[in-house]
Amino acid sequence: MKTSMDKSSKTQIKNSKEQTWLIYILLIVLFTIAVRYRLIDIPLERDERGFAYCAQLILHGIPPYTEAYDYNPPGLYFLYASAITIFGSNVEAVHLLLLIFSAGTSIMLFWLVKKWSNTTGGAIASILSIFLLASSSVLGFAAHATHFVMFWAMMGYLLLEIGLERRNNLIVLASGISFGLSFLMKQSGFLFLFPALFFILANTKGVKFKGSIKSTGFMLAGFIIPLGGIAFWLMSIGALKGFIYWNIQYPWLIAQGSGTNDYFLRIGRNGLQAAGNFLPVWITGLVSLIYLVSRKSGIGANKKILIFIIFSLGAVSIGYETRSHYFVLLIPALAAAIGIATSDISKSVKSGFGRKAIIGIPIAIALFGAIEERDYFFFDKPEAISRSIYYPNLFADAEIVSEFIRSRSDDSDRVAILGSEPEILFLSQRRSATRYIFTDFINMKHELGGLMQKEMIREIDSVKPAIIVMINQPFSWGALPSGSWPLLRWIKGYLENNYEIVGTVTQRSVNSSVFRWDQESRDDHGALASSIIIFQRIRSDFESKP
């Protein structure tokens, strides 16, 4: 009787503990939603708008890689397209998509770490990931591909744990599909498949080697399903060649030209930038990893977290460049290490107060980072955030420019952007006159710059766009254009003979720009030195509309 009561009491305590932690997680997720919702109106930046423009083309029945060149897999375009379809063709749609997927990533991380360790470890990992994924130092407000890579990777790992527990290979198949979708967000998502394969082969709980091989087959089959489906679709619409070139051949070409002399220096420098005000949390993650590797107990979870971190770091650093927002790919593994280590240490403390104090340490460190970023999280206006973080880029001015272009052109008119600002195309809902929506592609380290410029000239000249937008900002070109630029020599005469200035944007400071339209812009003696110059085609009598 006593034994039965003891069991019942333990069950109640366990259920109460889990319910308490779930309430905490729910509150933190709701808090994060509130924070992200406040940041939803931050102007889209260059990468986001490129994805959004490609998604917009797909919604108009135009296959990827045919009217716009970009070196990302098409899965991300479909996600953006779904958000635009549901929420509308605007900034809010993209950031609502990010909000939903970021919350999902943190929730799945909680359940995954709970399975690897316990509820306490899962809760800590989830809370930390929420802060880190939203931080300004990794551009957490921007819907970069890395956020969606981690969503599908977390789903893959969680489904794998469930599939192995239940010995259900159909769930393992679904896990493989998730990893395939992770790859379709960004090429580096491919690396998250390898820890999953290790987890299968290392699973010795009543599973024979033959069974592990069978599960591995289901995992790989699942991974291939979305890739095969996309490849078949691209082949059927004649876009497979473009996919292969821009997703495999072109990145490899750039990687070869970039060199590795300062490779590790760049990773370290960008890692410090990514940590930002949350550097103490990242240091805690490193200490936690050392602790987990050195301890003798819980060897299964230790191996998993070590493998997870190694391949997460590989996903961050693979390729020809490592930017601060790539470190989003490392955040779930880092948070998991801290959660598992903190939970393990707290178990060795007898005092209830002592256990709570230890559990609270990483959360307090994260809160300190959030307090340091309080203006970003709670007070700064969305436009001010964009201007301060991206200065001297002109993302905050793109919406006004786009509205002007819409007022001066028809839906069927084409627009040429001389610079890497596809946001203007997306917001104005006008199609590009050239497939080169990012001119920084031309300025990268390869030998195709001349050919790309000739192709761009040919496309613009044949389309005769109603509007041409010149971006006088080095970052929009990848750097100051160097060497021979036939495009810039050609465009000077082309604009003088066929176009007139109808608008300019001059950046006066971090927080302000001056807009001039029509005659005022033409009367400005410094017009050609403006940050953005808008040209409209001078229609001949033959071209004039009735």
N, C-alpha and C positions, 0 to 999 in steps of 0.2 A: 504494500500500500504506500509505504514511504517512498519506495523507489519510483512508483508511478507518479507520485506528487512531485518528486524531484525532477523527473523528466518533463512533466507539464510546466513546472516553474522555469526550467532552463529554456524550454521552447518559447514561453511567453517573453522571457528576457531577450532571447535572440530575435524574435519577431519585433519586439519593441525597439531594439537597437537598429534593426534594418529600416523600420518605419521612420525612426528619427533621422537617420542619415538620408533617406529618400526625401524627407521634408526639406532638409538642408539643401540637397541638390536641386530640388524643385525651386526653392527660393533663390538660389544662386543663378539658375538658368533664367528664371523670370527677371532677375536683376540684370543679367547680361542682355536679355532681349530688350529691356528698357533702355540700356546704354546704347546698344546697337541701333535701336529704333531712332534714338536721338541723332545718330550719325548717318542715318539712311540718306539724308539729303546732301552729303558730301559729294561734290562734283566727281564724276567718273574720271579716272586717270587713263593714261594711254593704253595700257594692256586691256583694261576692262572694256574700253570702247572699241578696240579692235575685235575682241570676242563678240561684243554686242552687234557690231556691224556685220560680221560674218553670219551671226545668228539671224539678223534681219534679212540678209540675202537668202538664206535657207527658207525662211518663211515666205519669201516671194518666189520660191521654186528654183532658185539658182544654186547649183551644187557648190560645195566648198572647193577652194583652190582653182576655180575657173575665172572668177571676176575679182578675187581678192587673194593676195598671197600672204600667208602667215604660217609659221612653223610650229603650230600646235595641233595635236590630234583633234578630230572633229567631235569627239564626245562632249567636250566643253561647249561647243557651239550649240549642240542640241539642248544642253541644260539651260543655257542662256535663252534659247528660243522658247523653251517651255515657260520660263519666267516672264518673258515678254508677252507670250500668249495669254498667260493668266493675269498678270499684273499691269500690263501695258508697256508701251515702248518708251520707257523713261528711266531716270536714274533710280527711282525707288524700287522698280522691279528687280534690278540687278542686286541691290543691297538687301532686299527682302529674301532673295534666294540665298545670299550669303548668311543671313541671320538664321534661317531654317537649317541649313547644312552645318553651320558651326555648332548650334545647339545639339544637333544630332550626333556630331563627332564627340562632344564632351559626354553625352549620355552613354554612348556605346563604349567610350573609354572607361567609364565608371563600371559597367557590367563586365568588361574584359578583365580589368585589374581585380575586380571582386572575385572572379574565377581563378585568377593567378595567385591571389593573396587572400584578401578578405574585404568586407564592406568598408572598413576604415580606410584601407589603402585605396580602394576604388573611389571613395568620396574625396579624399585628398587630391588624387590625380585629376579628377574631374574639375574640382574647384580651381586648381592651378592652371589647367588647360584653358579654362574660360577666360581667366585674366590674360594669359600669355597670347592666346589666339586673337584677342581683341586689341592688343597693345599697338601703339603707334609705331614702335621701333621695327615691327615686322609688317607695317602697313596693314594692320589687322582689319581696318575698315574697308579695304579694297578687295573685291571678289576675284582674287588671283586664282590660278589653276591649283595652286598648292593646297588650298582649303578643301577643294573637292577631291583631290587625290587622297587626302587623309580621311575624308568621310567614307569613301569606298574601301580604303584599306582597313579602317576600324571595323566596318561591317564584315569584311572578309575574315579578319581574325576572330571576331565574335562568333560568326557562323561556323567557323572551323572548330572552335572550342565546343560548341553545342553538338556539331556533327560527330566529333570524336567521342564525346561523352555518351551520346545515344547510339554510337556505331551506325550512323545513318549516312551513307555515301551520297544520297541526294542532297543533303544539307551541305556536305563537303563540295558537291558540284556547284551549289549556289554560292558558296564561299569563293570558288574559283572564278565564277562570273563576276563577283564583286571586285576581285583583283584585276580582271580584264577591264572593267569599267574604270578602275583607278588608272590604269595605263592609258586609257582613252581620254583622260583629263590632261595628262602630261607624260612625256616619255619616261621620266624618272620614276613614275608609279610602278614601272615594271619590277623594280628592285624589291618592292614589298611582297612579291610572290615568294621570294627565297626563304625568308623566315617561316612562312607557312609550310613550305615543303620540309624544312627542318623539324618543325613541330610535329608533323605527321610521322616522319621517320623516327623521331625520338620518343614517340608515344609507345610506352611499353606496358600500359595497364591492360593486361589480358589480351593483347593484340599480337598476333603472329606477324612475322616479317612479310608473309604473303598478303596479309590483310592491309599492312601499311603500303605496300606497293599498289594494291588495288585502289586505296584511298588517294594515293598520289596521282594515279591515272585519272580519277574523277576530278581532282583539283586542276590538273593540266587541261582536261577536256573543258571544264568550266571556263578557264582562263581564255581558251581559244574561241569559245562561242561568240562573245561580243566582237572580238577582233575579226573573226571570219565573217560575221554578219555585216560589219562595216565595210570590210574589203569587198565583199560581194556586191553591196549596194554601190560603192564607189566605182567598181568595175562596170556595173550595169549602166551608169550614167556618164561614163567616160572621164571620171575624175581620179581614178586610181593612180595614174602616172604622176599627177600633181601631188597627191598625198605622199607617195614614196619619195619624190624629190624634196619637198619642203619639210618633211618630218624625219627623213633619214639622211639623204645625200647632202642637203644644204647645211644642217647642223654639223655633220661630220666635216664638211669643207671648212666651216668657220673654226671648229675645234682645232683642226690641223694648223690653221694660220695664227691662232691665238698664242700658242707657246705655253710653256709650263714654268718659266723662270721664276715668276712670283706667285705661283699657283697657291702654295700653302699660306703665303703672306696675305693673299686676297681672302682666303677662307677665314683666317684669323681676324682680319680687319672687319670683314662683313659680319662675322659672328659677334664681335663686340658691339657693332652697330645694331644688330638684331636683338641683343640682350637689353640694351638701353637702360632704362630705369629699373628693369627687372633683373639686372646682372646678379644680385645676390641669390635670386631663385635659380639661375643657371649654374652658379657655383655650387649651390645646394644639390643640384642634380648631379654634378660631377662627383661630389663627396658621397652622395647616395650610391652611385654606381660603384665606386671603389669599395664601399662598405658591403654591398651585395656580392660583389665578386670575391671578396675576402672571407666571407662567412661560410661556415660548413653546413648549416641547416638550410632547408628550402632550396636545395640545389636545382630543382626543376624550374621554379620561377626565376631563379638567378640566370640560368642559361637562356630562358626566353627573353628576359629583359635585355641581356647583353647582346644577343643576336638582333633583337629589335632595334637597339640603339646603333649598332654597327651599320645595318643596312639603311637606317634612317639618315645617318650621317653620309653614307654613300649616295643616297638620293639627293641630299643637299649639295654635295660637291661634284657630282658627275657633270660632265659637259665642259663648255669653254668659258663659263662665267658663273659666279656665285653671288647672288644679290641677297640683301638682308631678308626679303620676304620668302626666300627659299627655305629659311630656317623654320618656317611653319611646319615643314616635313619632319623636323626633329622634336617638336614640342610634345606630342602625345607620348613618345618614348621617354623623354625627359621627365614629364609629369608622372608617368607610371613608375619610374625608378624612385622618385621622391616619395610617392605614396606607399610603395611596398617597403622601402627602407624605414620610413617613419613608423609605419604600423608595426614592423618587426621590433624596432627599438622600444616602442611603447609597451609591448608585451612583457618586456623584461623588468618593467617598473611595477612595484607592488602597490604603491599608493594610487588611488583613483585620481587625485588631483594631479599627481606627477604625470600620469598617462595622458590626461587631457592637456597638460602644459606642453608635452612633447608633440602631441598631435597638432596643437595650435601654432607651433613654431613656423613651419613652412607657409601656413596660411597667413600668419602675421607678416612674414617677409613679403609675400605677394601683395598684401594690403598696403605695405609701405611703398611698394612700387606703384600701386594704383594711386596712392596719395600724391606721389611725385608727379603723376600724370593727371592730376585732378582737373586741370584746365581742359585738357583734351577729352577726358571722360565726361565732364559735367558742365563745363561753362562755355568753352569756345564755340562760336558759330561754325556750322559746316563749311561755309566758304572760307572763313579765316583759317581753318585747319588745312584745307587744300592749299591755300596760298603759302602758308608758313612752311609746310612740309615739302612742297614741290617747287618752291621758288628756285629759279625764275621761269619755270614752266607755266603755261597759260591755261591750265585746265579750267580754272574758275571763270574764265572769260568765254569759253567755248559755247556756252548756252546762248548768250546774247548774239554772238557771231552767227550761230546756227539759225536763230530766229530771223535775223536779217536776211540770210541766204534764202530761207523759205519764202520770205516776203518778196524776193526779187527773182524768183525762178518758179518754173512749173514742176509738177511731179515727175514729168518725163525728162527734165533737164539733167545733164551730168555736171559734176563738180570735180575739179582737179585740185588736190591738196599737195602743194610742194613743201613737204615736211612729213613728220610721222604723227599726224593728228586725226585718226579715223573717228574720233569723237564727234567731229564736225559733221561727218557723213551720217553717223548714227542719229544725232540729235536733229539734224535738218531733214532727215529721211530722204536723202538724195543719194543716187548711186555714183560711184567713183568713175571718172573718165579713164582711169588707169588701174591696172591690177596691183600696182605698187602703192599700197596704202601706208607703208612704212618706208620712208626714204632712208632711214638708218640702215636698212638691209644693204643698200648700195655702198654705204660707207664702212662696212665691216671688212675684216682682214681676209680678202679673197681676191681673185683675179677676174671676177665677173662684173665688176663695177661698170666698165665701159659698155659691155653688152646690155646690162640692165638699163643703163641710161638711154641707149639707143632705142630699146624696146619701149621705154616710158615715153620718149619723145614721139615715137611713131603712134602710140595709142592716143596720146593727147591730141596730136595733130589730126588724126582721123576722126576723132569724136567731136572736136571743136566744142569744148565744154562751155556752158553758159556762164559759169563762174570759175575763176581760178583764185585760190587762196595761197599766198606766199607766207611762210612762217620764217621770220628772221630770228631764230632762237637756236643756238648750237645744240642743245639737248634733243631738239626735234630732228636733228640730222645725225644723231649718234655722237657727234663732235663737230668741230668746225670743218666744213668740207675741205679736204686736202687733195693735192694732185690735180690732175686734169678733170674738169667737170663740163663735158659737152652740154649737159642738160642746162646748166646755169647760163652758159653762153647763148644757147638757142632760145631759152625762154625770154631773155631780155629783148631780143628783136621781135619775138612772137607777140609779146605783150604790148610793145610799143605800136605795132601795126594793127592789132586786132582788138585790144581791150582798153578800158579806161578804169581808173581808180574810183571805187564807189564807197570804200570804207577803210578805216585804219584803226588799229588798237595799239596804244603806246603804254607800256608798263612804266608807271612813275615810281612805284615803291612796292614793297612786299604786299601791301594791303590795298593798292588802288591801281586802276588803269583808266586811261582816257580814250573814249570812243568818239570817232568823227565819221560822219556819213556824207555821201554825195559831194556837193560843191565844197563844203568845209574841209573834207578830206583832200580834195584836189588842190585847194588853196594853201594847204599846209606845206611849207618848204621842206620840212623834214619827213614827208610822207613815206618816202622810199626807205627810210631808216626805222620805220615803225616795227613793232614786234609782230604784228599781223597786218598784212595788206590784202584787201579784197578787190579783185578785178572782175568787171563784168564785160562780156563780149559786146562789142559795138556791132549792132546788126545792120547789114546792108539793106537796101530797099527790097532786094530779092528775098532776104531772110526775114524781114519784118512781118509780124503777125497782123492779120486784119483786125 
